[in-house]
């Protein structure tokens, strides 16, 4: 009898303990939900200039609830990977492996032999700021179309780009990857690539230009095909780092006219080792229209995980609302091949009501070629670089274009072609003046690169 009573007491106490634990768990979950709600609310008021009263309750809900997007199982598995180039380590070839090294370097501008030794999906070091490693982002993020133009890209660097995007992105955020072949001549970029894509990737689409169009118009072609709400432009020889995508998307949800760029790390063109350029800088220009990097502002460094404004993007890697991209007219379609497009799109974004942010917690490693290997394929376009720069100066720089021509007289002598459509677009969008841009956004350009009035 005593044993039976004792057992009943044990069962009762156990039941009470389970009930108490359940209540504790529910209360804790409720507190965490309220914290996420409050954190999201503070984020709206601190970072984005919007009229809260005009947003519907359902819209506000989308900007409050945050989750941790990290795939910790994938991160753990990557940490155990060993082999050539794993963890972003440099690769050294043996004497036997170096037979084709010079030839592959000559046609790529980087060491294709080293690339071929590395796995198509390799692990990278997580070189983000430690606070990025537990940062949460909005639960409701839009799907993306990743657009990757290429011309005669080396097989393994192109495929590694695809595997990197798919392997380090939340699958529910990737609607499609669009490869745009700019009339490549290398055999491996033709039928073998079509077959490989069809057999190995469900979300990858390959489209081809029927003549050499160049990087700029290839991006436009990809954007015309894109189905997702947000388009992400990448180069064809990059490797995204862990959790690279959510930091690019959250600012666009909060303000659809925001364009977000990742930090661009470096893949060494000889050894394929991965390392950081620095801990961020603001993009700008000198009066020859060379891309330059300016120091971050003091206020940008308060929270190392927060986005910060950048006057000019580096150009190749960014995320943008697709509707906003086309409202701005996309790129000027008469910019040939490559060059000056980062100035055109950056000036257009800022002057016409948008903003460009850099996201420190989004990092993408990029191979900077030692040289451009395809100059002979674009001879028909003549001095396209001077022509591109002049089009940008004539359309967007107002009276400040004279300083560009003083520093680069060759620009002035070049025929920029018909710019009437671009000028009409600027007028239609009621874009601000370039003086406003220099005074409000790129206010320290003249300090670092003074205007030479005498010259």
C-alpha positions as CSV (number, residue, x, y, z in Angstrom):
1,X,0.0,0.0,0.0
2,X,2.8,2.4,0.9
3,X,4.6,1.5,-2.3
4,X,1.5,2.3,-4.4
5,X,1.1,5.7,-2.6
6,X,4.8,6.5,-3.2
7,X,4.5,5.7,-6.9
8,X,1.4,8.0,-7.2
9,X,3.4,10.8,-5.6
10,X,6.2,10.2,-8.0
11,X,3.9,10.3,-11.0
12,X,2.2,13.4,-9.7
13,X,5.5,15.2,-9.2
14,X,6.7,14.2,-12.6
15,X,3.5,15.5,-14.2
16,X,3.8,18.8,-12.4
17,X,7.4,19.1,-13.5
18,X,6.5,18.4,-17.2
19,X,3.7,21.0,-17.0
20,X,6.0,23.6,-15.4
21,X,8.6,23.0,-18.1
22,X,5.9,23.4,-20.8
23,X,4.8,26.7,-19.4
24,X,8.4,27.9,-19.1
25,X,9.0,27.0,-22.7
26,X,5.9,28.8,-23.9
27,X,6.7,31.9,-21.9
28,X,10.3,31.9,-23.2
29,X,9.1,31.5,-26.8
30,X,6.6,34.4,-26.3
31,X,9.4,36.6,-24.9
32,X,11.7,35.8,-27.8
33,X,9.0,36.6,-30.3
34,X,8.3,39.9,-28.6
35,X,12.0,40.7,-28.7
36,X,12.2,40.0,-32.4
37,X,9.1,42.1,-32.9
38,X,10.7,45.0,-31.0
39,X,14.1,44.6,-32.7
40,X,12.5,44.7,-36.1
41,X,10.5,47.8,-35.1
42,X,13.6,49.6,-33.9
43,X,15.3,48.7,-37.2
44,X,12.6,50.3,-39.2
45,X,12.8,53.6,-37.4
46,X,16.6,53.7,-37.3
47,X,17.6,52.7,-40.8
48,X,14.9,53.5,-43.3
49,X,13.3,56.8,-44.2
50,X,9.7,55.7,-44.8
51,X,6.3,56.9,-43.7
52,X,5.2,54.2,-41.3
53,X,1.6,55.4,-41.2
54,X,1.2,54.6,-44.9
55,X,2.2,51.0,-44.6
56,X,-0.5,48.3,-44.1
57,X,-0.3,46.1,-41.0
58,X,0.5,43.1,-43.2
59,X,3.5,45.0,-44.7
60,X,4.8,45.9,-41.2
61,X,4.6,42.3,-40.1
62,X,7.0,41.4,-43.0
63,X,9.6,43.8,-41.5
64,X,9.5,42.6,-37.9
65,X,10.0,38.9,-37.6
66,X,13.5,37.7,-38.0
67,X,15.2,34.3,-38.1
68,X,18.7,32.9,-38.2
69,X,19.2,31.9,-41.8
70,X,22.5,30.0,-41.2
71,X,22.6,26.4,-42.3
72,X,24.7,25.1,-39.3
73,X,24.8,21.5,-40.6
74,X,26.3,22.7,-43.9
75,X,28.7,24.9,-42.0
76,X,29.8,22.0,-39.9
77,X,30.3,19.7,-42.8
78,X,32.3,22.3,-44.7
79,X,34.6,22.7,-41.7
80,X,35.7,19.0,-42.0
81,X,36.5,19.3,-45.8
82,X,40.1,18.6,-46.7
83,X,41.9,18.7,-50.1
84,X,43.5,21.2,-52.5
85,X,42.2,24.7,-51.9
86,X,39.8,23.7,-49.1
87,X,39.2,26.3,-46.4
88,X,40.4,28.9,-49.0
89,X,44.0,27.7,-48.7
90,X,46.5,28.3,-51.5
91,X,47.3,25.5,-54.0
92,X,50.8,24.7,-55.1
93,X,51.2,22.5,-58.2
94,X,53.6,19.7,-58.6
95,X,56.1,19.7,-61.5
96,X,53.9,17.2,-63.4
97,X,50.8,19.3,-62.9
98,X,52.5,22.5,-64.2
99,X,52.8,21.2,-67.8
100,X,49.7,23.2,-69.0
101,X,49.9,26.0,-66.4
102,X,51.3,28.7,-68.6
103,X,48.9,28.0,-71.5
104,X,45.9,28.0,-69.2
105,X,47.1,31.2,-67.5
106,X,47.5,32.9,-70.9
107,X,43.9,32.2,-72.1
108,X,42.3,33.0,-68.7
109,X,44.3,35.7,-67.0
110,X,44.4,33.4,-63.9
111,X,45.8,29.9,-63.1
112,X,43.3,27.5,-64.7
113,X,45.5,24.6,-63.8
114,X,45.1,25.4,-60.1
115,X,41.4,25.8,-60.6
116,X,41.1,22.4,-62.2
117,X,42.8,20.8,-59.1
118,X,40.2,22.2,-56.7
119,X,36.8,20.7,-56.1
120,X,33.9,22.3,-57.9
121,X,32.4,23.0,-54.5
122,X,35.1,23.9,-52.0
123,X,35.0,25.2,-48.4
124,X,36.0,28.8,-47.6
125,X,37.1,30.5,-44.4
126,X,34.4,32.5,-42.7
127,X,36.1,35.9,-42.6
128,X,33.0,37.8,-41.6
129,X,33.0,39.9,-38.5
130,X,32.2,37.7,-35.5
131,X,28.9,39.5,-34.9
132,X,27.7,38.5,-38.4
133,X,27.8,34.9,-37.4
134,X,24.7,35.1,-35.2
135,X,22.9,38.0,-36.9
136,X,19.2,37.5,-37.8
137,X,17.4,38.7,-40.8
138,X,13.8,39.1,-41.8
139,X,11.9,35.8,-42.2
140,X,10.0,37.0,-45.3
141,X,12.6,37.6,-47.9
142,X,12.0,37.6,-51.7
143,X,13.3,35.0,-54.2
144,X,16.1,36.0,-56.5
145,X,17.2,35.4,-60.1
146,X,21.0,35.2,-60.1
147,X,22.3,36.5,-63.4
148,X,25.8,35.4,-64.4
149,X,27.1,36.6,-67.8
150,X,30.3,34.9,-69.2
151,X,32.5,34.9,-72.2
152,X,35.0,32.0,-72.7
153,X,35.0,31.4,-69.0
154,X,37.2,28.6,-67.8
155,X,35.0,25.5,-67.1
156,X,35.9,24.9,-63.5
157,X,35.6,28.5,-62.3
158,X,32.2,28.9,-64.0
159,X,30.9,25.6,-62.4
160,X,32.4,26.5,-59.1
161,X,30.5,29.8,-59.2
162,X,27.2,27.9,-59.7
163,X,27.9,25.3,-57.0
164,X,28.9,28.0,-54.6
165,X,25.7,29.9,-55.2
166,X,23.5,26.8,-54.8
167,X,25.5,25.4,-51.9
168,X,25.6,28.5,-49.7
169,X,22.2,30.0,-50.4
170,X,18.9,29.1,-48.7
171,X,17.3,27.0,-51.5
172,X,13.9,28.6,-51.0
173,X,15.4,32.0,-51.9
174,X,16.9,30.9,-55.2
175,X,14.3,30.9,-57.9
176,X,16.8,30.5,-60.8
177,X,20.4,31.0,-61.9
178,X,20.6,32.5,-65.4
179,X,23.8,31.9,-67.3
180,X,24.2,34.3,-70.3
181,X,26.8,33.1,-72.8
182,X,28.2,36.1,-74.7
183,X,28.9,34.1,-77.9
184,X,31.8,32.1,-76.4
185,X,34.2,30.4,-78.8
186,X,35.7,27.8,-76.4
187,X,34.3,24.3,-77.0
188,X,33.6,23.5,-73.4
189,X,31.2,26.5,-73.2
190,X,29.1,25.1,-76.0
191,X,27.3,21.7,-76.1
192,X,29.3,20.2,-73.2
193,X,28.1,23.0,-70.9
194,X,24.5,22.7,-72.1
195,X,24.6,19.0,-71.4
196,X,26.2,19.5,-67.9
197,X,23.6,22.1,-66.9
198,X,20.7,20.0,-68.1
199,X,21.9,16.9,-66.3
200,X,23.0,18.4,-63.0
201,X,21.0,21.6,-62.2
202,X,17.2,22.0,-62.0
203,X,17.4,25.8,-61.3
204,X,20.0,26.8,-63.8
205,X,19.0,28.2,-67.2
206,X,21.5,28.8,-70.0
207,X,20.8,31.4,-72.7
208,X,23.1,32.4,-75.5
209,X,23.8,35.6,-77.4
210,X,23.9,35.2,-81.2
211,X,26.8,37.7,-81.5
212,X,29.4,39.2,-79.1
213,X,27.4,41.8,-77.1
214,X,29.7,42.4,-74.1
215,X,29.1,42.2,-70.4
216,X,26.7,45.1,-70.1
217,X,24.1,44.0,-72.7
218,X,24.5,40.4,-71.5
219,X,23.4,41.5,-68.1
220,X,20.4,43.3,-69.7
221,X,19.6,40.1,-71.6
222,X,19.6,38.1,-68.3
223,X,17.5,40.7,-66.5
224,X,14.9,40.5,-69.3
225,X,14.6,36.8,-68.8
226,X,14.5,36.9,-64.9
227,X,11.3,35.8,-63.2
228,X,12.1,36.6,-59.5
229,X,11.3,39.8,-57.7
230,X,15.0,40.6,-57.0
231,X,17.8,40.2,-59.5
232,X,21.4,39.5,-58.3
233,X,24.2,40.1,-60.7
234,X,27.4,38.1,-60.2
235,X,30.6,37.6,-62.3
236,X,31.4,34.2,-63.6
237,X,34.4,33.5,-61.4
238,X,33.2,34.1,-57.8
239,X,32.6,32.0,-54.7
240,X,30.0,33.3,-52.2
241,X,30.7,32.9,-48.5
242,X,28.4,31.5,-45.8
243,X,25.0,33.2,-45.5
244,X,25.8,35.7,-48.2
245,X,22.3,36.2,-49.5
246,X,20.0,37.3,-46.6
247,X,22.1,40.5,-45.8
248,X,21.6,41.6,-49.5
249,X,17.8,41.1,-49.4
250,X,16.6,42.6,-46.1
251,X,17.4,46.2,-47.0
252,X,15.5,45.8,-50.3
253,X,12.4,44.5,-48.4
254,X,12.6,47.7,-46.3
255,X,13.1,50.0,-49.2
256,X,12.6,48.7,-52.8
257,X,14.8,51.5,-54.2
258,X,17.8,50.3,-52.2
259,X,20.6,48.5,-54.1
260,X,22.9,46.3,-52.0
261,X,26.4,45.2,-52.7
262,X,28.4,42.5,-50.8
263,X,32.0,42.9,-49.5
264,X,34.2,41.6,-52.3
265,X,37.0,39.3,-51.1
266,X,39.9,38.2,-53.2
267,X,40.7,34.9,-54.8
268,X,44.4,35.0,-55.7
269,X,44.8,34.6,-59.5
270,X,47.8,32.3,-59.1
271,X,47.2,30.1,-56.0
272,X,43.4,30.6,-55.6
273,X,43.9,31.4,-51.9
274,X,41.0,33.5,-50.4
275,X,41.6,36.7,-48.4
276,X,39.9,40.0,-47.6
277,X,40.7,43.2,-49.4
278,X,40.0,45.1,-46.2
279,X,37.1,45.7,-43.9
280,X,35.2,47.8,-46.3
281,X,35.4,51.1,-48.1
282,X,33.1,53.5,-50.0
283,X,33.2,53.4,-53.7
284,X,34.0,56.6,-55.6
285,X,35.9,58.0,-58.6
286,X,38.6,60.4,-59.7
287,X,38.3,62.9,-62.5
288,X,39.6,60.4,-65.1
289,X,36.7,58.3,-64.1
290,X,38.8,55.6,-62.5
291,X,37.0,53.6,-59.8
292,X,38.4,54.5,-56.3
293,X,37.8,53.5,-52.7
294,X,37.3,56.1,-50.0
295,X,37.5,55.5,-46.2
296,X,34.3,54.6,-44.4
297,X,32.8,57.4,-42.4
298,X,33.1,57.4,-38.6
299,X,29.4,56.6,-38.1
300,X,29.7,53.6,-40.4
301,X,31.9,51.7,-37.9
302,X,29.6,51.9,-34.9
303,X,28.0,48.6,-35.7
304,X,30.3,46.4,-37.9
305,X,27.3,44.3,-39.1
306,X,25.2,47.2,-40.4
307,X,25.0,48.3,-44.0
308,X,26.5,51.7,-45.0
309,X,26.1,54.1,-47.9
310,X,28.5,53.9,-50.9
311,X,28.5,56.6,-53.6
312,X,29.6,54.2,-56.4
313,X,29.4,50.4,-56.6
314,X,32.3,48.3,-57.7
315,X,30.0,47.1,-60.5
316,X,30.0,43.4,-60.9
317,X,28.1,42.1,-57.8
318,X,24.9,43.6,-56.4
319,X,21.2,42.9,-55.7
320,X,18.4,45.1,-56.9
321,X,14.6,45.0,-57.1
322,X,13.8,44.1,-60.7
323,X,11.0,46.6,-61.1
324,X,13.3,49.4,-59.8
325,X,16.0,48.3,-62.2
326,X,13.7,48.6,-65.2
327,X,12.1,51.9,-63.9
328,X,15.7,53.3,-64.2
329,X,15.9,51.9,-67.7
330,X,18.4,49.2,-66.7
331,X,21.8,49.9,-68.1
332,X,22.3,52.3,-71.0
333,X,22.0,49.7,-73.8
334,X,24.5,51.7,-75.9
335,X,27.3,51.2,-73.5
336,X,29.5,48.7,-75.3
337,X,31.3,45.5,-73.9
338,X,32.4,46.7,-70.4
339,X,33.6,49.8,-68.6
340,X,31.9,52.9,-67.0
341,X,28.7,50.9,-66.4
342,X,29.3,51.0,-62.6
343,X,29.3,54.8,-62.8
344,X,26.2,55.0,-65.0
345,X,24.1,52.7,-62.8
346,X,25.4,54.3,-59.6
347,X,24.8,57.9,-60.6
348,X,21.4,56.9,-61.9
349,X,20.4,55.2,-58.7
350,X,21.4,58.1,-56.4
351,X,20.2,60.9,-58.6
352,X,16.9,59.4,-59.3
353,X,15.7,58.6,-55.8
354,X,17.5,55.4,-54.7
355,X,20.5,54.5,-52.6
356,X,23.4,52.1,-52.7
357,X,24.4,50.2,-49.5
358,X,27.3,47.9,-48.8
359,X,26.6,44.9,-46.6
360,X,29.5,43.8,-44.4
361,X,27.9,40.5,-43.5
362,X,27.6,39.4,-47.1
363,X,30.9,38.4,-48.6
364,X,31.7,37.1,-52.1
365,X,35.2,36.1,-53.1
366,X,36.2,37.1,-56.7
367,X,39.1,36.3,-59.0
368,X,40.8,39.5,-60.1
369,X,42.4,38.5,-63.4
370,X,46.1,39.5,-63.9
371,X,45.1,40.7,-67.4
372,X,42.0,40.7,-69.7
373,X,42.5,37.8,-72.2
374,X,39.9,38.6,-74.7
375,X,40.8,42.1,-76.1
376,X,41.1,40.8,-79.7
377,X,37.4,39.7,-79.7
378,X,36.2,43.3,-79.3
379,X,38.3,45.1,-81.8
380,X,35.2,45.9,-83.9
381,X,34.0,48.1,-81.2
382,X,37.0,50.5,-81.4
383,X,37.7,52.7,-78.4
384,X,34.6,51.6,-76.5
385,X,36.0,52.5,-73.1
386,X,36.4,56.2,-74.0
387,X,33.0,56.2,-75.7
388,X,31.3,54.6,-72.7
389,X,32.9,57.1,-70.3
390,X,31.8,60.0,-72.4
391,X,28.2,58.8,-72.6
392,X,28.1,58.7,-68.8
393,X,29.7,62.1,-68.4
394,X,27.4,63.7,-71.0
395,X,24.2,62.3,-69.5
396,X,24.8,62.5,-65.8
397,X,27.7,64.8,-64.8
398,X,26.3,68.2,-65.9
399,X,28.9,71.0,-65.7
400,X,31.3,68.7,-64.0
401,X,32.0,66.8,-67.2
402,X,34.4,69.5,-68.2
403,X,36.8,68.4,-65.4
404,X,36.7,64.8,-66.8
405,X,37.6,66.2,-70.3
406,X,40.5,68.2,-68.9
407,X,42.0,65.2,-67.2
408,X,41.2,62.8,-70.2
409,X,41.1,64.9,-73.4
410,X,40.7,61.7,-75.5
411,X,37.1,61.4,-74.1
412,X,36.1,64.8,-75.6
413,X,37.2,63.8,-79.1
414,X,35.2,60.6,-79.1
415,X,31.7,60.4,-80.6
416,X,29.4,59.4,-77.8
417,X,26.5,58.6,-80.1
418,X,22.9,59.5,-79.6
419,X,22.1,60.2,-76.0
420,X,18.7,61.7,-76.4
421,X,16.9,58.7,-74.9
422,X,19.0,58.7,-71.8
423,X,18.5,62.5,-71.3
424,X,14.8,62.0,-71.8
425,X,14.8,59.3,-69.2
426,X,16.6,61.5,-66.7
427,X,14.1,64.2,-67.3
428,X,11.1,61.9,-67.0
429,X,12.4,60.5,-63.6
430,X,13.0,64.0,-62.3
431,X,16.5,63.1,-61.3
432,X,18.7,65.4,-59.2
433,X,21.7,67.3,-60.3
434,X,25.3,66.0,-60.2
435,X,26.1,69.0,-57.9
436,X,23.6,67.6,-55.4
437,X,25.4,64.2,-55.6
438,X,28.8,65.8,-54.9
439,X,27.4,67.8,-52.0
440,X,25.2,65.2,-50.3
441,X,26.5,61.7,-51.2
442,X,30.0,61.9,-52.6
443,X,30.9,65.0,-50.5
444,X,34.5,63.9,-49.9
445,X,35.5,63.1,-53.5
446,X,36.8,66.6,-54.1
447,X,38.8,66.4,-50.8
448,X,40.6,63.2,-52.0
449,X,40.7,64.1,-55.7
450,X,40.7,67.9,-56.0
451,X,39.4,69.5,-59.1
452,X,42.4,71.0,-61.0
453,X,40.9,74.3,-62.2
454,X,44.2,75.4,-63.8
455,X,44.6,72.2,-65.9
